[in-house]
Amino acid sequence: MPSNQELPSVFRDLRLPVVGSPLFIVSNPKLVIAQCCAGIVGSFPALNAREKDGDPIALEAWLREITEALDAWNQANPDTPAAPYAVNQIVHRSNTRLERDLEICAKWNVPIWITSLGARVEVNEAAHSCGGIALHDIINNTFAKKAISKGADGLIAVAAGAGGHAGPQSPFALVQEIRDWFDGPLLLAGAIATGGGVLAAQAMGADLAYIGSPFIATDEANAAPAYKQMIAEYGAEDIVTSSLFTGVSGNYLKPSIAAAGMDPDALESADVKSMNFGDGSSKPKAWSQVWGAGQGIGAVKSVGPARAVVDRLAQEYLAARERLL
């Protein structure tokens, strides 16, 4: 079962126990606003907000746009207020923007902070300084304990089958080991693309599902049309796991690898030391068209509005509960 502790207030009034995961390049203010107004937490990586030298800071502009849009929605729709939003911070030594972005997010009182690739006390303290909560994504129980020991409020268990950087462990094993000692907020990621999957995550012991790939195939997403269409046309057998592109194991669309001139069934490995976020992305530009996706994409049948994805998840979630009860 989910934790016995009462969830933090930012999660209590969601339409559906779902957080839209931050997607490199793909997540932008339009997608976040659409997700939040549809009743789930929307999020984006801070590194997605980029500006050229001398231009105004894009992260400031994004946070202003999201804040103002959600305020306007709440005033116009008091009975169905928007969900809160989250910002993902890449806590990796090559992210030279981290300190600046932490200050900006604290200034804008970001309610939910998601950290990746490193658990650091000062990042959690920055979240707490403005009343936010800090969630850290992990791929095993050891990293989970380290994150909580450094002040994270909750965990995102990234299990096998998740899009992009993914862990190797079964969600059943990962969640049960974390729940042996941790009763705080726990999110589960890994091939969850249906409302039944959301309910299953809760049955295993998670509080919320962490869903990314279905939102790539949406009108609001900042993704190439061919990328969106691949999400809608392919399934789990079209996903390949490789460390070649970033130095860390991740899941990618086979057709995009083939289109880049490589054999998806004969990829070399890469060392984690090759990871570099200096230019805002973990992948070299040569592989910018190698597209990440999770194994759950078989549930995505077409490209459409983000609200339609949330509507489908909500309907499936209620139907799954009725079947079981």
N, C-alpha and C positions, 0 to 999 in steps of 0.2 A: 504494500500500500504506500501511497505518498506519505511524506513526513507527518507526524502528529502535531508538529509545531504549526502555528498559524503562519501562513505565508506573509511576506512583507506586503505592505499596503499597495505597492505598485502592481502587484499581480492579482489582487482580490476581485477586481471588477471586470476582468476580461470577458469578452464574449465566448472565447475558447481558450483553453490552457496552452497557448502556442506563442512562441517567439520566432519571428522571421529572422533567420540567421543573417549576419553581415556577409555580403558577397563581394569579393574583390572586383573592382571596376563596375560591376552590375548594379549594386545598391546605390541609390541616389535619393535626393529629397522627395521626388515624385513617388517613388516606390514606398519609401518610409511613411509618407503621409497617407497613401492609399491603404497600407497595412493597418496603421493606427486607427484610421477612421472606420475601417471594417471591423475593428474590435480585437486585434492582436497586436503584440509588441512588434514594431518595425525597428530595424537597425541598419547601420552602415559602418564600414571601416573608416576611421578618421583619415586614413591615407588616400581614400577615394577623392577627397576634397583637395584638389590641387590647383595651384595658381602659378603663373609665370613670374619671373623675377620682376619686382616693381608693382605688380598688381595687388589689389586688396586681398586679404587672407580669405581663401575660399571657405575654410571651415567655419569662420564667423558667419559668412553669408548663408551657408547651409543651415546652421543652427537657428539663425534668425528666420529663415524661410519655413522651417519645420515648426518652430515655436509659434509663429504668427498664424500659420495654417491650422494648427491644432486648436489654438485659442478661438479662431473664427468658427471652426466646426463645433466646438463645445457651446459657443454662444447661440449658434443656429440650431443645435440638436441637443438640448439639455437632457433629454431622456435617454440618449445613446451617446454618451461622451466618448471621445477618442481614447484609445489605450496610450500609455506612455511609450516613449521611444528609448532606444539604446545606442550607444556609440562604442565601437570596437577599437581598442588600442593594441597595436602590435608591439609587445614588449620584447623587442629583439635588439641586440647591440647595434645593428646596422640601421635602425630607425632613428635618424638624427633629428626628426621632428618631435619626438615623444614629449620632451619637457614642455615645448611650446603648446602642443595640442592638449596636454593635461591642464595647463593654465586656462586655455580657452574653454574647455569643457566645464571646468569648475566655475568659471565666470558665468556661463549660461545655465548653470544648475542642471546639468544632464542627469536625469533620474536613474538610469541604469548604465553601468559601465561594464563592458565585456573585455577581458584581457586574454591575450593569446601569446604563446611562445615565450613564456617566462613569467614567473610569479614574483612580484616585487612589492615590498611593503609600502614604498612611497606612492605607488599608483593607487593602491587601496585607500591610503590616507587621503589622496586627492579626491577620490570619489566620496569619501565620508565627509570631507570638508564642506561640501555643498549639499549634504543630505542625501546623496545617492547611495546605491548599493553596488557592490562589485561582484561580478560573476567571472570565474576563471574556467577556460575550457581545458580539459585534460583527456588523456587517452588511456590512463591506467590508474590504479589505486595509489601507487607511490606518489605520482604527481598530484593527485587529489589531496593527499595528506599535507604535502608541501604547500599547496595553495592555501589551504585553511590555516596552516600554521603561520602564514605570512599576512593573514588578515582578510582574505576573501570571505564574502558573506555567503556565497553559494557556488555551485559547480555546474559545469556543462560537460556531461560525459559524452565524448565523441567516439562512437562505437564503429565497428566494421560497417562498411557500406555508405558512409557519409561522403558527401561531395567535397572536393578539394582535399586539404590535409585531413586524413582520417586515421583513426586508430585501428588496430588489428583484432581487438577483442569483441566477442559476442556481447550484445547489449544486456543479455541475461546475466552473464558473469560480471560485467563491469558494474551494473547497478547494484547487484546483490552484495558485492564486496564493499562498495561505498556505503550502502545502508547499514552495514554491520557496525559502523562507528559514527556516521554523520546523519543527523536528522534535520539539517537545514535545507534551504532551497536546492533542488536538484533538477536539472534539465537533461533531456536525453536527445542526442542527435545520431542519425544513422539510418538512412533509407526510409524515413517516415514521410509519407506523401499522401496518406488517406486519414479520414477521421477515425477509422478503426485503429490505425496505427497510433494515433494520439491517445486513444483510450487504452491501448495495450501498454504504452509507455507508463501511464499512470498505474496500471495493474501490476507492472513490474516493480514499482516503487518510486518512479520519477514524479515530480510535481507538474512539469510542463514538457511539451515537445518542442524541439528546436528544428525548424524546417527551412530549407534553403532552395534546393533545386527547382521545385514547382514554381517558384516566383521568378526564375530566370525567364520562363516562357510567359511573360506578362507584358502588356502594352507599356507599362511604366518603366520597366527595367532597362538599364543602359547596357544592352547586349545587341550584338549584330543579329539581324533577322535570321541568318543561317544558324546561329547558335540557338536561338529560340526554337526554330523549327526542328533542330536535332533533339532538343529536350522532348518535344511533342511526338517525335516519330520513332525514337529508339527506346530500348529497355535495359534491364539489368545485364544481359549478356553482352551489351555494347559498351560496358564500362571496363576500363583496364586500370590496375593499380601500379603506380610507378613512382620512384624517387628521382627519376632523371631530370625533371623539369625544375624542381626547386631544392632538391637535396633532402626532402622529407617525403615520406610515402603519402601519395594522394591518389584520388580517383578521377579519371578523365574519360571523355568520350572518344572511343576508338576512331570513329569517322574523322574527327578533327585531327587526330594524330596522323592518320593516313593522308589527309589532305595537306599536311605539313611535310610530306615526303618521307615519313618514317614507317617502319613496320611495327604496328602496335603489339604484335606478338613476340617481338625480339628487341625489346628496349634495354639499354644499358642502365646500370644503377648510378647514382651520384651521391656524393658525401654531403652530410648536413652542413659542412663548412662552406659549401657553395651558395648557401642561402644568403640573399642580400636584398634588403628593403630600401636601399639608398635612393632608388628612383621611384619609390612608392609602390612597387610590386615585387613579389618574390621571384617572378619568372623573368628571364632575359627577354628582350624585345623579339628575338628570333622565334620565341615560342609563344608569342602573345595570342596566336590563333589556336593554341592547344587549350581546349575548353574543359573546365572541371564540371563534374556532375556526380550525383549520388545514385546508388542502385535503385532508388525508388521511382525513377522517372517513368516507368511503365504506367504509372497512374495518371500521367499527364497526357491528355489526348489532343489538346489544341492550345493555341496562343490566344490570350484574352486579358481582360482587366484583372488586376490583383484582387479586387473585391470578389470576383467570381471564384477565385481559388479559395478564399476564406469561406464564402458561402457553401461551396462544395464540401470543404472540410467540416463545417458546422453541421450540415445535413447528415453526412456520413457518421459523424461522432454520435449524434442523437440516435441514428438508426442502429448503430452498434450497441449502444447502451440498452435500447429497447429489446434487441435480440437476446442479450445476456440476461436481462431482468425478466 
